[in-house]
Amino acid sequence: MSPLRRLDQDQIQASRSVRRRPPRLCLVAVAIPYPYQELIDVNAGQSRYQPEYELLDTGAFDGDRYWVTEVVYAKAGPDDLLMSIQVTNKGPDAETLHVLPTAWFRNTWSWGDDGPRPALRASGDRSVALDHPFVGATATTAPRSAPSTRPGGPA
């Protein structure tokens, strides 16, 4: 069984055993150049009766060189959203990974009326000030980087 399938099964099992969990997002990223063209080319040659050629079929996970990123969201108050990011290097070699939290806004300014856009600006070493025309002023902050651990262990 591939590492990706094990991860999916582990998540399914965990969700069945816990009644109430905070919202989670789990991403798996390969540590090689992403095989976009191979996926496009092979799937273009498949008939509608053949199974889809997927990322696992490309060999991108061979050698267990990939990252698992788990993001857990929790709401501390009406205007206070917390996000915990845990990244695990499943590969055998130590690697550097830069994690950049993201602010999401609904793209209403492209609907043809040229409405006001949100603005972002650095407000400190680990914080970004966000100014939104409807939500108002807010900020996103990040703690200092967590210490690294050995490859294959928790990040």
N, C-alpha and C positions, 0 to 999 in steps of 0.2 A: 504494500500500500504506500502511496506517495506521501511525503510530508504534508502537502496541502490537504489531502483527504483526511489524514490523521487530525489535523488542526480543525477541520470542519466537524468531524465526529466528536472531538473533545468539546467543542463549543456547544454542539447540540446536546450532548449529555449533561454539561454544566447547566444549560438553560432549563432542562427538565428537573434538575435536582434543587433549584433555587426558585422560590415562589416569586420574589420581587427583586429585580436587579435594576441597577441604573442603566440607562441606554449605553450601549457599547458599539464601537466600530472597530473591526479588525481588518487590517490590510496586510497583504503579503507582497513584498517587492523582491524581485530577483536581483542578484548582484552582478549581472552581466548586462550587456546592451539588450534592451527589450526587442524581441524578434517580431516587430510589426509586419515587416514585408513578408516573412515566412508565413505568418498567419493569414495574411491577405491572399498570397499566391496559392497556398494549399486549399483554402476554403473556396476560392474562385473556381477551382477545378473539381470540387465535390458536387455530387448531385444532391437533390433535396432529400434523397432517401438514405444518404450516408450520414453518419454522425459528424457533428461539427469538430473540426480540428482545433483543439484548445491549447492554451499555454502549457499545460502539463505534457502534451504530446510533442512539444518542441525540444524537450530535454533541458529547458531553462532551469529546472530544479535538480538536475543531476549533480551529484557532489554536495548536496545540501548547502548550497551557497545562496542564502536568501535571508531577508530581514522580516521579522514579524512585528508589526506595530499595532498595539492595542490602545484605543482611546476610550476612556470612560468619562461620561458627562454627568454632572450633578448640579442641581440648582440649590444654591444656598439662600436665595431670597428672590423677590420679584425681579430684581435687576442685577443679580449676581450669579453668573454661570461659571462653574468650575470645570476644569478639564484636566485629567491626568493622562499622560502619555507614557507608555512603557514600550521600549524598543528592545528586541532581542535579536542578536546576531546568531543565526543558526549555523553559520559557516565555520570552518576550522581555523580561519585566519583572523587576526585582529584587524579591524577596519575602522575608519572614521566616518561617522554619519552626523550630519547637521539636521536637526529637527526644527522646523519653523512653524509655530502655531499660525493659524489662518483666521482672519475675520471674514465672515460671510454677510453680504447684503443682497437683498432682492434688487435685481437690476431694473428698476422702474424708469431710470433716466433714458433708456434706449427705446422707449415706447412711442417716440415721435414728438413728444412735447418738450424735449430738452430740459427736463426737470433737474433740480439740483442733485449733485452727486455727493456721496459721503467722502470725507477727507481723512487721510491717515498721516500721522507725522511722528517721528521719534520723539519721545518725551523723557527718555532716560536710557541707561545702559541696557535694561531688560524690560522696557515698557514702550507701548505705542499708544498715542492718544487718538481716539476715534471721534470724529464729529459727523453726525448724521442729521439730515434736515428734519426728520420726524422724531427719531429716538432721542436726539440731543447728544451731549458730550459724554463720553465714557472712555474707558481705557482697558487695554489688555496688558497683563504683566506676566512675567515668567520668573521662576526661581533660578538660582545659579544651576549650572549643569550638574546632573547627577554623576557620581563617580562611575567610571567604566568598570566592567567586569570581564572576565575571560571569555573568549569566543564560545558560543554554545550555552552560556549561562545567562541569567537574567541581566537586563541592562539597567 
